[in-house]
Amino acid sequence: MRAHCPELDALVRHVRSFATMLTERRGERLLDWLDAVRQDDLPSLHTLAAGIDRDRDAVIAGLTLPWNSGVVEGHVNRIKMFKRQMFGRAGFDLLRKRVLLAS
C-alpha cells in the first residue's frame, strides 16, 4: 500500500521518526521533524505540528529530560474515577475520605 500511496508512506515515515525521537529521548530533533512534516501535504500532521509548536519548549523538555508526571497523572486519574463512581450521591467530604482511605 505504501508503494502506491506516497501520502501514506510519508505519514509512516513521520510517525516512526517521532516514535524514535520519543523512545530515544532525542528532543533536539524536534525542530527538524516539524520542518519535515510541514513540507509534506498531510493536513492531520500539520494540525499536530501546530499544536506542538504552541508549546515547543515543553515538548522538547518532555522528549529530552528523564522526568515525567506519570505518577501524578495516575493519582489524578484514580481520583476522577472515584468521583465518577460517586456522581450525584455525595459531596466533597465523602470523596476526600475515599481518597485518603484508599491511599
Buried (B, 14 or more C-beta within 10 A) or exposed (E): EEEEEEEEBBBEEBEEBBEEBEEEEBBEBBEEBBEBBEEBEBEEBBEBBEEBEEEEEEBBEBBBEEEEEEEEEEEEEEBEEBBEEEEEEEEEEEBEEBBEEEE
